[in-house]
Amino acid sequence: MSDDTTEEMIRISNMVYDYVGSEFVMGTDPLMIAGVLAATALRIYKTALVDEDFEKATAHIYNSRHNIKPFGEQEIGRAHV
């Protein structure tokens, strides 16, 4: 991954984490936030990938489900890339 790509990924991650953190602080239901983000991510994958790659990506997400860790209290609103 190039330095420019890494910087762009960090910028986008910070922007999303800041927004999600602000929604948490305002009391928005975390499941509503997660649902919207998950649906949006899947739509982006469906748009950007050919069907075979979409199937591989979603299978990888499903197969990685046990490796996902919850946010800690101190992480809300800050990127941890």
Backbone as a printed PyTorch tensor [residue, N CA C, xyz], in Angstrom:
tensor([[[  0.8490,  -1.1690,   0.0000],
         [  0.0000,   0.0000,   0.0000],
         [  0.8980,   1.2360,   0.0000]],

        [[  0.6160,   2.1830,  -0.8620],
         [  1.4330,   3.3900,  -0.9540],
         [  1.1720,   4.3150,   0.2280]],

        [[  2.1140,   5.2270,   0.4560],
         [  1.9460,   6.2060,   1.5360],
         [  0.7020,   7.0500,   1.3230]],

        [[  0.4270,   7.4260,   0.0660],
         [ -0.7660,   8.2260,  -0.2280],
         [ -2.0440,   7.4560,   0.1040]],

        [[ -2.0650,   6.1740,  -0.2320],
         [ -3.2360,   5.3510,   0.0590],
         [ -3.4250,   5.2100,   1.5660]],

        [[ -2.3280,   4.9840,   2.2700],
         [ -2.3950,   4.8630,   3.7290],
         [ -2.9020,   6.1500,   4.3520]],

        [[ -2.3900,   7.2760,   3.9140],
         [ -2.8370,   8.5730,   4.4410],
         [ -4.3060,   8.8060,   4.1530]],

        [[ -4.7430,   8.4400,   2.9600],
         [ -6.1570,   8.6100,   2.5990],
         [ -7.0370,   7.7020,   3.4610]],

        [[ -6.5870,   6.4710,   3.7050],
         [ -7.3410,   5.5410,   4.5390],
         [ -7.4450,   6.0720,   5.9720]],

        [[ -6.3620,   6.6100,   6.4910],
         [ -6.3770,   7.1830,   7.8410],
         [ -7.3130,   8.3810,   7.8940]],

        [[ -7.2830,   9.2350,   6.8620],
         [ -8.1610,  10.4120,   6.8210],
         [ -9.6280,   9.9870,   6.8340]],

        [[ -9.9610,   9.0100,   6.0070],
         [-11.3460,   8.5490,   5.9320],
         [-11.7480,   7.8720,   7.2450]],

        [[-10.8630,   7.0380,   7.8010],
         [-11.1530,   6.3830,   9.0790],
         [-11.4090,   7.4010,  10.1750]],

        [[-10.5680,   8.4160,  10.2550],
         [-10.7570,   9.4640,  11.2650],
         [-12.1010,  10.1590,  11.0940]],

        [[-12.4470,  10.4660,   9.8460],
         [-13.7060,  11.1480,   9.5730],
         [-14.8950,  10.2790,  10.0110]],

        [[-14.8790,   8.9970,   9.6600],
         [-15.9750,   8.1020,  10.0180],
         [-16.0290,   7.9000,  11.5260]],

        [[-14.8770,   7.6480,  12.1650],
         [-14.8560,   7.4500,  13.6180],
         [-15.3290,   8.7010,  14.3560]],

        [[-14.9330,   9.8660,  13.8840],
         [-15.3900,  11.1060,  14.5240],
         [-16.9060,  11.2330,  14.4220]],

        [[-17.4440,  10.9300,  13.2400],
         [-18.8930,  11.0160,  13.0540],
         [-19.6150,   9.9990,  13.9380]],

        [[-19.1420,   8.7620,  13.9250],
         [-19.7700,   7.7210,  14.7420],
         [-19.6860,   8.1010,  16.2230]],

        [[-18.5370,   8.5820,  16.6450],
         [-18.3810,   9.0060,  18.0400],
         [-19.3580,  10.1010,  18.4130]],

        [[-19.5610,  11.0570,  17.5160],
         [-20.5000,  12.1410,  17.8080],
         [-21.9300,  11.6110,  17.8910]],

        [[-22.2600,  10.6170,  17.0730],
         [-23.5890,  10.0070,  17.1380],
         [-23.7780,   9.2560,  18.4530]],

        [[-22.7290,   8.5550,  18.9110],
         [-22.8010,   7.8840,  20.2120],
         [-23.0660,   8.8940,  21.3180]],

        [[-22.3230,   9.9860,  21.3020],
         [-22.4540,  11.0190,  22.3340],
         [-23.8640,  11.6010,  22.3240]],

        [[-24.4620,  11.7470,  21.1290],
         [-25.8110,  12.3020,  21.0300],
         [-26.8810,  11.2780,  21.4020]],

        [[-26.4670,  10.0330,  21.6540],
         [-27.4110,   9.0170,  22.0970],
         [-28.0620,   8.1990,  21.0000]],

        [[-27.5440,   8.2940,  19.7830],
         [-28.0970,   7.4970,  18.6850],
         [-27.8800,   6.0120,  18.9740]],

        [[-28.8700,   5.2230,  18.6780],
         [-28.7930,   3.7790,  18.8950],
         [-27.5990,   3.2090,  18.1150]],

        [[-26.6390,   2.5730,  18.7990],
         [-25.4660,   2.0180,  18.1180],
         [-25.8220,   1.0050,  17.0310]],

        [[-26.9150,   0.2660,  17.2210],
         [-27.3140,  -0.7020,  16.2000],
         [-27.8160,  -0.0160,  14.9310]],

        [[-28.4200,   1.1430,  15.0980],
         [-28.8500,   1.9070,  13.9300],
         [-27.6320,   2.3980,  13.1560]],

        [[-26.6450,   2.9120,  13.8750],
         [-25.4070,   3.3850,  13.2420],
         [-24.7360,   2.2340,  12.5060]],

        [[-24.5750,   1.1000,  13.1860],
         [-23.9070,  -0.0570,  12.5900],
         [-24.6550,  -0.5670,  11.3630]],

        [[-25.9730,  -0.5980,  11.4480],
         [-26.7630,  -1.0710,  10.3150],
         [-26.5910,  -0.2050,   9.0860]],

        [[-26.6150,   1.1000,   9.2840],
         [-26.4520,   2.0200,   8.1550],
         [-25.0490,   1.8810,   7.5640]],

        [[-24.0270,   1.8120,   8.4220],
         [-22.6480,   1.6850,   7.9310],
         [-22.4420,   0.3550,   7.2070]],

        [[-22.9730,  -0.7350,   7.7690],
         [-22.8200,  -2.0480,   7.1400],
         [-23.5280,  -2.0900,   5.7830]],

        [[-24.7390,  -1.5860,   5.7350],
         [-25.4860,  -1.5800,   4.4720],
         [-24.7830,  -0.7180,   3.4300]],

        [[-24.2580,   0.4140,   3.8540],
         [-23.5430,   1.2960,   2.9280],
         [-22.2780,   0.6210,   2.4140]],

        [[-21.5390,  -0.0250,   3.3030],
         [-20.3190,  -0.7270,   2.8920],
         [-20.6400,  -1.8220,   1.8790]],

        [[-21.6870,  -2.5990,   2.1410],
         [-22.0530,  -3.6670,   1.2080],
         [-22.4810,  -3.1150,  -0.1470]],

        [[-23.1830,  -2.0020,  -0.1360],
         [-23.5880,  -1.3850,  -1.4110],
         [-22.3770,  -0.8850,  -2.1920]],

        [[-21.3940,  -0.3450,  -1.4760],
         [-20.1670,   0.1060,  -2.1440],
         [-19.4430,  -1.0930,  -2.7560]],

        [[-19.2960,  -2.1790,  -1.9770],
         [-18.6550,  -3.3860,  -2.5130],
         [-19.4170,  -3.9030,  -3.7270]],

        [[-20.7440,  -3.9450,  -3.6450],
         [-21.5680,  -4.4620,  -4.7410],
         [-21.4090,  -3.6130,  -5.9990]],

        [[-21.2140,  -2.3150,  -5.8100],
         [-21.0430,  -1.3960,  -6.9300],
         [-19.6410,  -1.4890,  -7.5320]],

        [[-18.6310,  -1.6120,  -6.6800],
         [-17.2380,  -1.5140,  -7.1300],
         [-16.6360,  -2.8460,  -7.5720]],

        [[-17.2180,  -3.9600,  -7.1620],
         [-16.6210,  -5.2660,  -7.4420],
         [-17.4550,  -6.0630,  -8.4330]],

        [[-16.7820,  -6.9110,  -9.1810],
         [-17.5190,  -7.8800, -10.0080],
         [-18.1160,  -8.9090,  -9.0520]],

        [[-19.1290,  -9.6390,  -9.5110],
         [-19.8690, -10.5570,  -8.6390],
         [-18.9610, -11.5420,  -7.8990]],

        [[-17.9890, -12.1330,  -8.5960],
         [-17.1040, -13.1100,  -7.9610],
         [-16.3110, -12.4800,  -6.8120]],

        [[-15.7980, -11.2710,  -7.0260],
         [-15.0360, -10.5970,  -5.9790],
         [-15.9380, -10.1470,  -4.8290]],

        [[-17.1790,  -9.7650,  -5.1450],
         [-18.1320,  -9.4210,  -4.0950],
         [-18.3920, -10.6350,  -3.2100]],

        [[-18.5810, -11.7910,  -3.8230],
         [-18.8170, -13.0190,  -3.0620],
         [-17.6120, -13.3560,  -2.1910]],

        [[-16.4050, -13.1860,  -2.7190],
         [-15.1850, -13.4400,  -1.9360],
         [-15.0800, -12.4680,  -0.7670]],

        [[-15.3630, -11.1930,  -1.0200],
         [-15.2530, -10.1790,   0.0310],
         [-16.2560, -10.4360,   1.1470]],

        [[-17.4960, -10.7320,   0.7860],
         [-18.5040, -10.9640,   1.8290],
         [-18.2440, -12.2760,   2.5720]],

        [[-17.7060, -13.2760,   1.8900],
         [-17.3400, -14.5240,   2.5680],
         [-16.2010, -14.2650,   3.5530]],

        [[-15.2430, -13.4430,   3.1440],
         [-14.1320, -13.1030,   4.0380],
         [-14.6460, -12.3600,   5.2730]],

        [[-15.5560, -11.4210,   5.0730],
         [-16.1430, -10.6920,   6.2050],
         [-16.8280, -11.6830,   7.1520]],

        [[-17.6350, -12.5610,   6.5960],
         [-18.3450, -13.5460,   7.4160],
         [-17.3630, -14.4460,   8.1660]],

        [[-16.3540, -14.9290,   7.4680],
         [-15.3950, -15.8500,   8.0790],
         [-14.4890, -15.1750,   9.1060]],

        [[-14.4190, -13.8490,   9.0800],
         [-13.5900, -13.0920,  10.0290],
         [-14.3830, -12.6170,  11.2400]],

        [[-15.6430, -12.9600,  11.3230],
         [-16.5350, -12.4110,  12.3500],
         [-16.0510, -12.6740,  13.7670]],

        [[-15.3480, -13.7600,  13.9970],
         [-14.8810, -14.0680,  15.3490],
         [-13.6220, -13.2830,  15.7260]],

        [[-13.0090, -12.6260,  14.7740],
         [-11.8050, -11.8280,  15.0360],
         [-12.1210, -10.3710,  15.3460]],

        [[-13.3730,  -9.9700,  15.2140],
         [-13.7680,  -8.5800,  15.4180],
         [-13.8670,  -8.2870,  16.9070]],

        [[-13.2450,  -7.2050,  17.3110],
         [-13.2500,  -6.8110,  18.7160],
         [-14.1470,  -5.5830,  18.9000]],

        [[-14.8260,  -5.4910,  20.0420],
         [-15.6840,  -4.3230,  20.2870],
         [-14.8470,  -3.0680,  20.5400]],

        [[-15.4720,  -1.9260,  20.3370],
         [-14.8450,  -0.6630,  20.6890],
         [-14.6800,  -0.5940,  22.1990]],

        [[-13.5900,   0.0090,  22.6310],
         [-13.4330,   0.3460,  24.0330],
         [-13.9810,   1.7480,  24.2520]],

        [[-14.3090,   2.0490,  25.4750],
         [-14.8650,   3.3680,  25.8070],
         [-13.9700,   4.4940,  25.2900]],

        [[-12.6570,   4.3530,  25.4300],
         [-11.7210,   5.4000,  25.0340],
         [-11.5870,   5.5210,  23.5190]],

        [[-12.0580,   4.5520,  22.7630],
         [-11.9060,   4.5750,  21.3160],
         [-13.0150,   5.3200,  20.5940]],

        [[-14.1180,   5.5330,  21.2330],
         [-15.2470,   6.1850,  20.5700],
         [-14.8290,   7.5880,  20.1380]],

        [[-14.9440,   7.8280,  18.8420],
         [-14.6080,   9.1480,  18.3000],
         [-13.1530,   9.3280,  17.9320]],

        [[-12.3440,   8.2580,  18.0510],
         [-10.9390,   8.3590,  17.6540],
         [-10.5960,   7.1830,  16.7600]],

        [[ -9.8010,   7.4370,  15.7420],
         [ -9.4150,   6.3670,  14.8110],
         [ -8.3070,   5.5090,  15.4100]],

        [[ -8.4150,   4.2300,  15.1730],
         [ -7.3720,   3.2820,  15.5630],
         [ -7.1030,   2.4170,  14.3600]],

        [[ -6.3050,   2.9420,  13.4650],
         [ -6.0200,   2.2450,  12.2030],
         [ -4.7800,   1.4090,  12.3620]]])
